[in-house]
């Protein structure tokens, strides 16, 4: 887990809270902002996944046995 995953999770939680608060109060703008924040969180999670995959690929190349 990296920084992007943490920020993504925080965005998703904050977005869900906004969405529910907007829905309960009838505030469509707040509800929409919450949905947008949740999407932003999902995108951050994907960025974190890509970063992790890249790091793992680099590490596997670094740790591969030498062919000499």
Backbone as CSV, one residue per row, in Angstrom:
resi,resn,N_x,N_y,N_z,CA_x,CA_y,CA_z,C_x,C_y,C_z
1,UNK,0.858,-1.174,0.000,0.000,0.000,0.000,0.901,1.233,0.000
2,UNK,0.550,2.176,-0.858,1.341,3.400,-0.926,0.438,4.613,-0.666
3,UNK,1.028,5.775,-0.794,0.322,7.021,-0.490,-0.951,7.191,-1.328
4,UNK,-0.896,6.773,-2.583,-2.065,6.904,-3.455,-3.228,6.051,-2.956
5,UNK,-2.915,4.873,-2.441,-3.968,4.011,-1.899,-4.629,4.652,-0.675
6,UNK,-3.824,5.244,0.182,-4.358,5.891,1.391,-5.228,7.079,1.012
7,UNK,-4.733,7.911,0.113,-5.510,9.071,-0.323,-6.781,8.638,-1.056
8,UNK,-6.672,7.573,-1.836,-7.838,7.065,-2.549,-8.915,6.592,-1.590
9,UNK,-8.502,5.872,-0.565,-9.469,5.389,0.431,-10.122,6.561,1.151
10,UNK,-9.330,7.571,1.493,-9.872,8.748,2.180,-10.868,9.486,1.289
11,UNK,-10.543,9.624,0.005,-11.455,10.284,-0.932,-12.764,9.510,-1.062
12,UNK,-12.670,8.188,-1.114,-13.876,7.375,-1.253,-14.784,7.498,-0.030
13,UNK,-14.192,7.483,1.157,-14.985,7.609,2.386,-15.618,8.997,2.480
14,UNK,-14.810,10.034,2.248,-15.334,11.398,2.308,-16.429,11.593,1.261
15,UNK,-16.218,11.015,0.088,-17.214,11.132,-0.970,-18.524,10.451,-0.613
16,UNK,-18.437,9.296,0.009,-19.656,8.584,0.397,-20.424,9.379,1.452
17,UNK,-19.688,9.971,2.387,-20.330,10.794,3.420,-21.051,11.980,2.768
18,UNK,-20.373,12.647,1.835,-20.992,13.777,1.135,-22.221,13.332,0.354
19,UNK,-22.084,12.207,-0.336,-23.200,11.712,-1.144,-24.421,11.443,-0.267
20,UNK,-24.220,10.757,0.833,-25.338,10.433,1.731,-25.918,11.703,2.344
21,UNK,-25.044,12.609,2.783,-25.524,13.865,3.367,-26.333,14.653,2.339
22,UNK,-25.851,14.697,1.109,-26.580,15.390,0.058,-27.919,14.742,-0.235
23,UNK,-27.935,13.423,-0.241,-29.179,12.698,-0.499,-30.201,12.946,0.618
24,UNK,-29.740,12.865,1.852,-30.644,13.035,3.001,-31.214,14.450,3.055
25,UNK,-30.380,15.437,2.736,-30.819,16.824,2.824,-31.457,17.338,1.531
26,UNK,-31.410,16.524,0.485,-31.968,16.969,-0.792,-31.049,17.914,-1.546
27,UNK,-29.778,17.959,-1.154,-28.805,18.840,-1.789,-28.125,18.058,-2.920
28,UNK,-28.625,18.236,-4.131,-28.104,17.498,-5.287,-26.650,17.837,-5.585
29,UNK,-26.269,19.094,-5.349,-24.878,19.500,-5.601,-23.935,18.734,-4.683
30,UNK,-24.257,18.650,-3.405,-23.418,17.936,-2.439,-23.385,16.445,-2.774
31,UNK,-24.522,15.918,-3.157,-24.598,14.501,-3.534,-23.690,14.217,-4.731
32,UNK,-23.732,15.090,-5.717,-22.892,14.931,-6.909,-21.418,15.078,-6.560
33,UNK,-21.079,16.045,-5.719,-19.685,16.208,-5.282,-19.188,14.929,-4.612
34,UNK,-20.044,14.319,-3.819,-19.674,13.067,-3.161,-19.381,11.963,-4.156
35,UNK,-20.201,11.862,-5.181,-19.975,10.855,-6.214,-18.675,11.115,-6.960
36,UNK,-18.404,12.387,-7.230,-17.154,12.755,-7.909,-15.955,12.400,-7.031
37,UNK,-16.045,12.682,-5.743,-14.947,12.343,-4.822,-14.702,10.836,-4.788
38,UNK,-15.773,10.055,-4.857,-15.610,8.600,-4.859,-14.897,8.128,-6.126
39,UNK,-15.224,8.727,-7.247,-14.540,8.386,-8.504,-13.076,8.795,-8.410
40,UNK,-12.830,9.972,-7.852,-11.448,10.429,-7.667,-10.669,9.435,-6.804
41,UNK,-11.303,8.923,-5.774,-10.662,7.930,-4.916,-10.346,6.654,-5.667
42,UNK,-11.264,6.221,-6.515,-11.032,5.016,-7.303,-9.873,5.211,-8.273
43,UNK,-9.790,6.394,-8.863,-8.694,6.695,-9.784,-7.361,6.700,-9.037
44,UNK,-7.347,7.277,-7.835,-6.113,7.257,-7.036,-5.701,5.830,-6.710
45,UNK,-6.676,4.967,-6.409,-6.355,3.569,-6.128,-5.740,2.898,-7.351
46,UNK,-6.282,3.186,-8.528,-5.715,2.628,-9.759,-4.289,3.130,-9.984
47,UNK,-4.065,4.401,-9.696,-2.710,4.956,-9.823,-1.775,4.262,-8.849
48,UNK,-2.250,4.015,-7.639,-1.439,3.297,-6.656,-1.144,1.886,-7.106
49,UNK,-2.130,1.218,-7.702,-1.916,-0.140,-8.215,-0.854,-0.137,-9.317
50,UNK,-0.940,0.842,-10.210,0.031,0.936,-11.298,1.427,1.195,-10.752
51,UNK,1.508,2.056,-9.758,2.803,2.361,-9.150,3.388,1.113,-8.496
52,UNK,2.555,0.366,-7.784,3.008,-0.871,-7.151,3.474,-1.888,-8.192
53,UNK,2.708,-2.020,-9.281,3.062,-2.978,-10.332,4.397,-2.593,-10.974
54,UNK,4.596,-1.314,-11.205,5.854,-0.854,-11.777,7.027,-1.129,-10.860
55,UNK,6.839,-0.883,-9.584,7.903,-1.134,-8.609,8.222,-2.621,-8.545
56,UNK,7.174,-3.462,-8.558,7.396,-4.911,-8.518,8.149,-5.383,-9.765
57,UNK,7.810,-4.823,-10.917,8.494,-5.202,-12.154,9.964,-4.808,-12.097
58,UNK,10.232,-3.624,-11.612,11.624,-3.162,-11.501,12.390,-4.037,-10.511
59,UNK,11.760,-4.337,-9.378,12.411,-5.178,-8.373,12.703,-6.575,-8.913
60,UNK,11.790,-7.135,-9.701,12.020,-8.478,-10.231,13.167,-8.480,-11.233
61,UNK,13.319,-7.404,-11.987,14.439,-7.308,-12.926,15.742,-7.143,-12.156
62,UNK,15.728,-6.334,-11.127,16.934,-6.128,-10.321,17.371,-7.417,-9.631
63,UNK,16.409,-8.225,-9.210,16.711,-9.433,-8.459,16.831,-10.681,-9.335
64,UNK,16.694,-10.512,-10.653,16.813,-11.660,-11.551,18.261,-12.144,-11.575
65,UNK,18.451,-13.450,-11.685,19.826,-13.968,-11.746,20.546,-13.478,-13.009
66,UNK,21.792,-13.228,-12.878,22.587,-12.760,-14.011,22.816,-13.913,-14.988
67,UNK,22.837,-13.610,-16.275,23.031,-14.645,-17.290,24.474,-14.704,-17.772
68,UNK,25.375,-14.109,-17.068,26.794,-14.117,-17.506,27.513,-15.302,-16.957
